[in-house]
Amino acid sequence: MRIRPKAFAGQVIADLLLVSLLAVVTGLIGLRSVVRGARAVGILPPKPSSVAC
């Protein structure tokens, strides 16, 4: 059973893209929750126009 280098490289790149995408999404969700918590506490003023949904 031989591994084709091109297919293997493509699979590795796809996995890396998926992992980085998940990391970015979780980071954005965490950042939004931190900002929301800071606004609830009163550290940050509410600025709904500058924050994109």
LUMLUMDREN-2810 file (N, C-alpha, C; in Angstrom, 1 decimal):
<atoms>
<atom><aa>M</aa><ch>A</ch><at>N</at><xx>0.8</xx><yy>-1.2</yy><zz>0.0</zz></atom>
<atom><aa>M</aa><ch>A</ch><at>CA</at><xx>0.0</xx><yy>0.0</yy><zz>0.0</zz></atom>
<atom><aa>M</aa><ch>A</ch><at>C</at><xx>0.9</xx><yy>1.3</yy><zz>0.0</zz></atom>
<atom><aa>R</aa><ch>A</ch><at>N</at><xx>0.8</xx><yy>2.0</yy><zz>-1.1</zz></atom>
<atom><aa>R</aa><ch>A</ch><at>CA</at><xx>1.7</xx><yy>3.1</yy><zz>-1.2</zz></atom>
<atom><aa>R</aa><ch>A</ch><at>C</at><xx>0.9</xx><yy>4.4</yy><zz>-1.0</zz></atom>
<atom><aa>I</aa><ch>A</ch><at>N</at><xx>1.4</xx><yy>5.4</yy><zz>-0.3</zz></atom>
<atom><aa>I</aa><ch>A</ch><at>CA</at><xx>0.8</xx><yy>6.7</yy><zz>-0.1</zz></atom>
<atom><aa>I</aa><ch>A</ch><at>C</at><xx>1.2</xx><yy>7.6</yy><zz>-1.2</zz></atom>
<atom><aa>R</aa><ch>A</ch><at>N</at><xx>0.2</xx><yy>8.2</yy><zz>-1.9</zz></atom>
<atom><aa>R</aa><ch>A</ch><at>CA</at><xx>0.5</xx><yy>9.2</yy><zz>-2.9</zz></atom>
<atom><aa>R</aa><ch>A</ch><at>C</at><xx>0.9</xx><yy>10.5</yy><zz>-2.3</zz></atom>
<atom><aa>P</aa><ch>A</ch><at>N</at><xx>2.0</xx><yy>11.1</yy><zz>-2.6</zz></atom>
<atom><aa>P</aa><ch>A</ch><at>CA</at><xx>2.4</xx><yy>12.3</yy><zz>-1.9</zz></atom>
<atom><aa>P</aa><ch>A</ch><at>C</at><xx>1.5</xx><yy>13.5</yy><zz>-2.1</zz></atom>
<atom><aa>K</aa><ch>A</ch><at>N</at><xx>1.0</xx><yy>13.6</yy><zz>-3.3</zz></atom>
<atom><aa>K</aa><ch>A</ch><at>CA</at><xx>0.1</xx><yy>14.7</yy><zz>-3.6</zz></atom>
<atom><aa>K</aa><ch>A</ch><at>C</at><xx>-1.2</xx><yy>14.6</yy><zz>-2.8</zz></atom>
<atom><aa>A</aa><ch>A</ch><at>N</at><xx>-1.8</xx><yy>13.4</yy><zz>-2.8</zz></atom>
<atom><aa>A</aa><ch>A</ch><at>CA</at><xx>-3.1</xx><yy>13.2</yy><zz>-2.1</zz></atom>
<atom><aa>A</aa><ch>A</ch><at>C</at><xx>-2.8</xx><yy>13.4</yy><zz>-0.6</zz></atom>
<atom><aa>F</aa><ch>A</ch><at>N</at><xx>-1.7</xx><yy>12.9</yy><zz>-0.1</zz></atom>
<atom><aa>F</aa><ch>A</ch><at>CA</at><xx>-1.4</xx><yy>13.1</yy><zz>1.3</zz></atom>
<atom><aa>F</aa><ch>A</ch><at>C</at><xx>-1.2</xx><yy>14.6</yy><zz>1.7</zz></atom>
<atom><aa>A</aa><ch>A</ch><at>N</at><xx>-0.5</xx><yy>15.3</yy><zz>0.8</zz></atom>
<atom><aa>A</aa><ch>A</ch><at>CA</at><xx>-0.2</xx><yy>16.7</yy><zz>1.1</zz></atom>
<atom><aa>A</aa><ch>A</ch><at>C</at><xx>-1.6</xx><yy>17.5</yy><zz>1.1</zz></atom>
<atom><aa>G</aa><ch>A</ch><at>N</at><xx>-2.4</xx><yy>17.1</yy><zz>0.1</zz></atom>
<atom><aa>G</aa><ch>A</ch><at>CA</at><xx>-3.8</xx><yy>17.8</yy><zz>0.0</zz></atom>
<atom><aa>G</aa><ch>A</ch><at>C</at><xx>-4.6</xx><yy>17.5</yy><zz>1.3</zz></atom>
<atom><aa>Q</aa><ch>A</ch><at>N</at><xx>-4.5</xx><yy>16.3</yy><zz>1.8</zz></atom>
<atom><aa>Q</aa><ch>A</ch><at>CA</at><xx>-5.2</xx><yy>15.9</yy><zz>3.0</zz></atom>
<atom><aa>Q</aa><ch>A</ch><at>C</at><xx>-4.7</xx><yy>16.7</yy><zz>4.2</zz></atom>
<atom><aa>V</aa><ch>A</ch><at>N</at><xx>-3.4</xx><yy>16.8</yy><zz>4.3</zz></atom>
<atom><aa>V</aa><ch>A</ch><at>CA</at><xx>-2.7</xx><yy>17.6</yy><zz>5.4</zz></atom>
<atom><aa>V</aa><ch>A</ch><at>C</at><xx>-3.1</xx><yy>19.0</yy><zz>5.3</zz></atom>
<atom><aa>I</aa><ch>A</ch><at>N</at><xx>-3.1</xx><yy>19.6</yy><zz>4.1</zz></atom>
<atom><aa>I</aa><ch>A</ch><at>CA</at><xx>-3.5</xx><yy>21.0</yy><zz>4.0</zz></atom>
<atom><aa>I</aa><ch>A</ch><at>C</at><xx>-5.0</xx><yy>21.2</yy><zz>4.4</zz></atom>
<atom><aa>A</aa><ch>A</ch><at>N</at><xx>-5.8</xx><yy>20.3</yy><zz>3.9</zz></atom>
<atom><aa>A</aa><ch>A</ch><at>CA</at><xx>-7.2</xx><yy>20.4</yy><zz>4.3</zz></atom>
<atom><aa>A</aa><ch>A</ch><at>C</at><xx>-7.4</xx><yy>20.4</yy><zz>5.8</zz></atom>
<atom><aa>D</aa><ch>A</ch><at>N</at><xx>-6.7</xx><yy>19.5</yy><zz>6.4</zz></atom>
<atom><aa>D</aa><ch>A</ch><at>CA</at><xx>-6.8</xx><yy>19.3</yy><zz>7.9</zz></atom>
<atom><aa>D</aa><ch>A</ch><at>C</at><xx>-6.4</xx><yy>20.6</yy><zz>8.6</zz></atom>
<atom><aa>L</aa><ch>A</ch><at>N</at><xx>-5.2</xx><yy>21.2</yy><zz>8.1</zz></atom>
<atom><aa>L</aa><ch>A</ch><at>CA</at><xx>-4.7</xx><yy>22.4</yy><zz>8.7</zz></atom>
<atom><aa>L</aa><ch>A</ch><at>C</at><xx>-5.7</xx><yy>23.5</yy><zz>8.5</zz></atom>
<atom><aa>L</aa><ch>A</ch><at>N</at><xx>-6.3</xx><yy>23.6</yy><zz>7.3</zz></atom>
<atom><aa>L</aa><ch>A</ch><at>CA</at><xx>-7.3</xx><yy>24.7</yy><zz>7.1</zz></atom>
<atom><aa>L</aa><ch>A</ch><at>C</at><xx>-8.5</xx><yy>24.6</yy><zz>8.0</zz></atom>
<atom><aa>L</aa><ch>A</ch><at>N</at><xx>-8.9</xx><yy>23.3</yy><zz>8.2</zz></atom>
<atom><aa>L</aa><ch>A</ch><at>CA</at><xx>-10.1</xx><yy>23.1</yy><zz>9.1</zz></atom>
<atom><aa>L</aa><ch>A</ch><at>C</at><xx>-9.8</xx><yy>23.4</yy><zz>10.5</zz></atom>
<atom><aa>V</aa><ch>A</ch><at>N</at><xx>-8.6</xx><yy>23.0</yy><zz>11.0</zz></atom>
<atom><aa>V</aa><ch>A</ch><at>CA</at><xx>-8.2</xx><yy>23.3</yy><zz>12.4</zz></atom>
<atom><aa>V</aa><ch>A</ch><at>C</at><xx>-8.1</xx><yy>24.8</yy><zz>12.6</zz></atom>
<atom><aa>S</aa><ch>A</ch><at>N</at><xx>-7.4</xx><yy>25.5</yy><zz>11.6</zz></atom>
<atom><aa>S</aa><ch>A</ch><at>CA</at><xx>-7.3</xx><yy>27.0</yy><zz>11.8</zz></atom>
<atom><aa>S</aa><ch>A</ch><at>C</at><xx>-8.6</xx><yy>27.7</yy><zz>11.7</zz></atom>
<atom><aa>L</aa><ch>A</ch><at>N</at><xx>-9.5</xx><yy>27.2</yy><zz>10.9</zz></atom>
<atom><aa>L</aa><ch>A</ch><at>CA</at><xx>-10.9</xx><yy>27.8</yy><zz>10.8</zz></atom>
<atom><aa>L</aa><ch>A</ch><at>C</at><xx>-11.6</xx><yy>27.6</yy><zz>12.1</zz></atom>
<atom><aa>L</aa><ch>A</ch><at>N</at><xx>-11.5</xx><yy>26.4</yy><zz>12.7</zz></atom>
<atom><aa>L</aa><ch>A</ch><at>CA</at><xx>-12.1</xx><yy>26.2</yy><zz>14.0</zz></atom>
<atom><aa>L</aa><ch>A</ch><at>C</at><xx>-11.5</xx><yy>27.1</yy><zz>15.1</zz></atom>
<atom><aa>A</aa><ch>A</ch><at>N</at><xx>-10.2</xx><yy>27.2</yy><zz>15.0</zz></atom>
<atom><aa>A</aa><ch>A</ch><at>CA</at><xx>-9.5</xx><yy>28.1</yy><zz>16.0</zz></atom>
<atom><aa>A</aa><ch>A</ch><at>C</at><xx>-10.0</xx><yy>29.5</yy><zz>15.9</zz></atom>
<atom><aa>V</aa><ch>A</ch><at>N</at><xx>-10.1</xx><yy>30.0</yy><zz>14.7</zz></atom>
<atom><aa>V</aa><ch>A</ch><at>CA</at><xx>-10.5</xx><yy>31.4</yy><zz>14.4</zz></atom>
<atom><aa>V</aa><ch>A</ch><at>C</at><xx>-12.0</xx><yy>31.6</yy><zz>14.9</zz></atom>
<atom><aa>V</aa><ch>A</ch><at>N</at><xx>-12.8</xx><yy>30.6</yy><zz>14.6</zz></atom>
<atom><aa>V</aa><ch>A</ch><at>CA</at><xx>-14.3</xx><yy>30.8</yy><zz>15.0</zz></atom>
<atom><aa>V</aa><ch>A</ch><at>C</at><xx>-14.4</xx><yy>30.8</yy><zz>16.6</zz></atom>
<atom><aa>T</aa><ch>A</ch><at>N</at><xx>-13.7</xx><yy>29.8</yy><zz>17.2</zz></atom>
<atom><aa>T</aa><ch>A</ch><at>CA</at><xx>-13.8</xx><yy>29.8</yy><zz>18.7</zz></atom>
<atom><aa>T</aa><ch>A</ch><at>C</at><xx>-13.1</xx><yy>31.0</yy><zz>19.3</zz></atom>
<atom><aa>G</aa><ch>A</ch><at>N</at><xx>-12.1</xx><yy>31.5</yy><zz>18.7</zz></atom>
<atom><aa>G</aa><ch>A</ch><at>CA</at><xx>-11.5</xx><yy>32.8</yy><zz>19.2</zz></atom>
<atom><aa>G</aa><ch>A</ch><at>C</at><xx>-12.4</xx><yy>33.9</yy><zz>19.1</zz></atom>
<atom><aa>L</aa><ch>A</ch><at>N</at><xx>-13.1</xx><yy>34.0</yy><zz>17.9</zz></atom>
<atom><aa>L</aa><ch>A</ch><at>CA</at><xx>-14.1</xx><yy>35.1</yy><zz>17.8</zz></atom>
<atom><aa>L</aa><ch>A</ch><at>C</at><xx>-15.2</xx><yy>35.0</yy><zz>18.8</zz></atom>
<atom><aa>I</aa><ch>A</ch><at>N</at><xx>-15.7</xx><yy>33.8</yy><zz>19.0</zz></atom>
<atom><aa>I</aa><ch>A</ch><at>CA</at><xx>-16.8</xx><yy>33.6</yy><zz>19.9</zz></atom>
<atom><aa>I</aa><ch>A</ch><at>C</at><xx>-16.3</xx><yy>34.0</yy><zz>21.3</zz></atom>
<atom><aa>G</aa><ch>A</ch><at>N</at><xx>-15.1</xx><yy>33.6</yy><zz>21.7</zz></atom>
<atom><aa>G</aa><ch>A</ch><at>CA</at><xx>-14.6</xx><yy>33.9</yy><zz>23.0</zz></atom>
<atom><aa>G</aa><ch>A</ch><at>C</at><xx>-14.4</xx><yy>35.4</yy><zz>23.2</zz></atom>
<atom><aa>L</aa><ch>A</ch><at>N</at><xx>-13.9</xx><yy>36.1</yy><zz>22.1</zz></atom>
<atom><aa>L</aa><ch>A</ch><at>CA</at><xx>-13.6</xx><yy>37.5</yy><zz>22.2</zz></atom>
<atom><aa>L</aa><ch>A</ch><at>C</at><xx>-15.0</xx><yy>38.2</yy><zz>22.3</zz></atom>
<atom><aa>R</aa><ch>A</ch><at>N</at><xx>-16.0</xx><yy>37.8</yy><zz>21.6</zz></atom>
<atom><aa>R</aa><ch>A</ch><at>CA</at><xx>-17.3</xx><yy>38.5</yy><zz>21.7</zz></atom>
<atom><aa>R</aa><ch>A</ch><at>C</at><xx>-17.9</xx><yy>38.3</yy><zz>23.1</zz></atom>
<atom><aa>S</aa><ch>A</ch><at>N</at><xx>-17.7</xx><yy>37.1</yy><zz>23.7</zz></atom>
<atom><aa>S</aa><ch>A</ch><at>CA</at><xx>-18.3</xx><yy>36.9</yy><zz>25.0</zz></atom>
<atom><aa>S</aa><ch>A</ch><at>C</at><xx>-17.5</xx><yy>37.7</yy><zz>26.0</zz></atom>
<atom><aa>V</aa><ch>A</ch><at>N</at><xx>-16.2</xx><yy>37.8</yy><zz>25.8</zz></atom>
<atom><aa>V</aa><ch>A</ch><at>CA</at><xx>-15.4</xx><yy>38.7</yy><zz>26.8</zz></atom>
<atom><aa>V</aa><ch>A</ch><at>C</at><xx>-15.8</xx><yy>40.1</yy><zz>26.7</zz></atom>
<atom><aa>V</aa><ch>A</ch><at>N</at><xx>-16.0</xx><yy>40.6</yy><zz>25.4</zz></atom>
<atom><aa>V</aa><ch>A</ch><at>CA</at><xx>-16.4</xx><yy>42.0</yy><zz>25.3</zz></atom>
<atom><aa>V</aa><ch>A</ch><at>C</at><xx>-17.8</xx><yy>42.2</yy><zz>25.9</zz></atom>
<atom><aa>R</aa><ch>A</ch><at>N</at><xx>-18.7</xx><yy>41.2</yy><zz>25.7</zz></atom>
<atom><aa>R</aa><ch>A</ch><at>CA</at><xx>-20.1</xx><yy>41.4</yy><zz>26.2</zz></atom>
<atom><aa>R</aa><ch>A</ch><at>C</at><xx>-20.0</xx><yy>41.4</yy><zz>27.7</zz></atom>
<atom><aa>G</aa><ch>A</ch><at>N</at><xx>-19.2</xx><yy>40.5</yy><zz>28.3</zz></atom>
<atom><aa>G</aa><ch>A</ch><at>CA</at><xx>-19.0</xx><yy>40.5</yy><zz>29.8</zz></atom>
<atom><aa>G</aa><ch>A</ch><at>C</at><xx>-18.5</xx><yy>41.8</yy><zz>30.3</zz></atom>
<atom><aa>A</aa><ch>A</ch><at>N</at><xx>-17.5</xx><yy>42.4</yy><zz>29.6</zz></atom>
<atom><aa>A</aa><ch>A</ch><at>CA</at><xx>-16.9</xx><yy>43.6</yy><zz>30.0</zz></atom>
<atom><aa>A</aa><ch>A</ch><at>C</at><xx>-17.9</xx><yy>44.8</yy><zz>30.0</zz></atom>
<atom><aa>R</aa><ch>A</ch><at>N</at><xx>-18.7</xx><yy>44.7</yy><zz>28.9</zz></atom>
<atom><aa>R</aa><ch>A</ch><at>CA</at><xx>-19.8</xx><yy>45.8</yy><zz>28.8</zz></atom>
<atom><aa>R</aa><ch>A</ch><at>C</at><xx>-20.8</xx><yy>45.6</yy><zz>29.9</zz></atom>
<atom><aa>A</aa><ch>A</ch><at>N</at><xx>-21.1</xx><yy>44.3</yy><zz>30.3</zz></atom>
<atom><aa>A</aa><ch>A</ch><at>CA</at><xx>-22.1</xx><yy>44.1</yy><zz>31.3</zz></atom>
<atom><aa>A</aa><ch>A</ch><at>C</at><xx>-21.6</xx><yy>44.6</yy><zz>32.7</zz></atom>
<atom><aa>V</aa><ch>A</ch><at>N</at><xx>-20.3</xx><yy>44.4</yy><zz>32.9</zz></atom>
<atom><aa>V</aa><ch>A</ch><at>CA</at><xx>-19.7</xx><yy>44.9</yy><zz>34.1</zz></atom>
<atom><aa>V</aa><ch>A</ch><at>C</at><xx>-19.5</xx><yy>46.4</yy><zz>34.2</zz></atom>
<atom><aa>G</aa><ch>A</ch><at>N</at><xx>-19.3</xx><yy>47.0</yy><zz>33.0</zz></atom>
<atom><aa>G</aa><ch>A</ch><at>CA</at><xx>-19.2</xx><yy>48.4</yy><zz>32.9</zz></atom>
<atom><aa>G</aa><ch>A</ch><at>C</at><xx>-17.8</xx><yy>48.9</yy><zz>32.6</zz></atom>
<atom><aa>I</aa><ch>A</ch><at>N</at><xx>-16.9</xx><yy>47.9</yy><zz>32.2</zz></atom>
<atom><aa>I</aa><ch>A</ch><at>CA</at><xx>-15.6</xx><yy>48.3</yy><zz>31.8</zz></atom>
<atom><aa>I</aa><ch>A</ch><at>C</at><xx>-15.6</xx><yy>49.0</yy><zz>30.4</zz></atom>
<atom><aa>L</aa><ch>A</ch><at>N</at><xx>-16.3</xx><yy>48.4</yy><zz>29.5</zz></atom>
<atom><aa>L</aa><ch>A</ch><at>CA</at><xx>-16.4</xx><yy>49.0</yy><zz>28.2</zz></atom>
<atom><aa>L</aa><ch>A</ch><at>C</at><xx>-17.8</xx><yy>49.6</yy><zz>28.0</zz></atom>
<atom><aa>P</aa><ch>A</ch><at>N</at><xx>-17.8</xx><yy>50.8</yy><zz>27.3</zz></atom>
<atom><aa>P</aa><ch>A</ch><at>CA</at><xx>-19.1</xx><yy>51.4</yy><zz>27.0</zz></atom>
<atom><aa>P</aa><ch>A</ch><at>C</at><xx>-19.8</xx><yy>50.6</yy><zz>25.8</zz></atom>
<atom><aa>P</aa><ch>A</ch><at>N</at><xx>-21.1</xx><yy>50.5</yy><zz>25.8</zz></atom>
<atom><aa>P</aa><ch>A</ch><at>CA</at><xx>-21.7</xx><yy>49.8</yy><zz>24.7</zz></atom>
<atom><aa>P</aa><ch>A</ch><at>C</at><xx>-21.6</xx><yy>50.6</yy><zz>23.4</zz></atom>
<atom><aa>K</aa><ch>A</ch><at>N</at><xx>-21.0</xx><yy>49.9</yy><zz>22.4</zz></atom>
<atom><aa>K</aa><ch>A</ch><at>CA</at><xx>-20.9</xx><yy>50.5</yy><zz>21.1</zz></atom>
<atom><aa>K</aa><ch>A</ch><at>C</at><xx>-21.4</xx><yy>49.5</yy><zz>20.0</zz></atom>
<atom><aa>P</aa><ch>A</ch><at>N</at><xx>-22.7</xx><yy>49.4</yy><zz>19.9</zz></atom>
<atom><aa>P</aa><ch>A</ch><at>CA</at><xx>-23.3</xx><yy>48.4</yy><zz>18.9</zz></atom>
<atom><aa>P</aa><ch>A</ch><at>C</at><xx>-23.0</xx><yy>48.7</yy><zz>17.5</zz></atom>
<atom><aa>S</aa><ch>A</ch><at>N</at><xx>-22.7</xx><yy>50.0</yy><zz>17.2</zz></atom>
<atom><aa>S</aa><ch>A</ch><at>CA</at><xx>-22.4</xx><yy>50.3</yy><zz>15.8</zz></atom>
<atom><aa>S</aa><ch>A</ch><at>C</at><xx>-21.1</xx><yy>49.8</yy><zz>15.3</zz></atom>
<atom><aa>S</aa><ch>A</ch><at>N</at><xx>-20.1</xx><yy>49.8</yy><zz>16.2</zz></atom>
<atom><aa>S</aa><ch>A</ch><at>CA</at><xx>-18.7</xx><yy>49.4</yy><zz>15.8</zz></atom>
<atom><aa>S</aa><ch>A</ch><at>C</at><xx>-18.5</xx><yy>47.9</yy><zz>15.8</zz></atom>
<atom><aa>V</aa><ch>A</ch><at>N</at><xx>-19.4</xx><yy>47.2</yy><zz>16.5</zz></atom>
<atom><aa>V</aa><ch>A</ch><at>CA</at><xx>-19.2</xx><yy>45.7</yy><zz>16.5</zz></atom>
<atom><aa>V</aa><ch>A</ch><at>C</at><xx>-20.1</xx><yy>45.1</yy><zz>15.5</zz></atom>
<atom><aa>A</aa><ch>A</ch><at>N</at><xx>-19.6</xx><yy>44.3</yy><zz>14.6</zz></atom>
<atom><aa>A</aa><ch>A</ch><at>CA</at><xx>-20.4</xx><yy>43.6</yy><zz>13.6</zz></atom>
<atom><aa>A</aa><ch>A</ch><at>C</at><xx>-21.0</xx><yy>42.4</yy><zz>14.2</zz></atom>
<atom><aa>C</aa><ch>A</ch><at>N</at><xx>-22.2</xx><yy>42.1</yy><zz>13.8</zz></atom>
<atom><aa>C</aa><ch>A</ch><at>CA</at><xx>-22.9</xx><yy>40.9</yy><zz>14.2</zz></atom>
<atom><aa>C</aa><ch>A</ch><at>C</at><xx>-22.3</xx><yy>39.7</yy><zz>13.6</zz></atom>
</atoms>
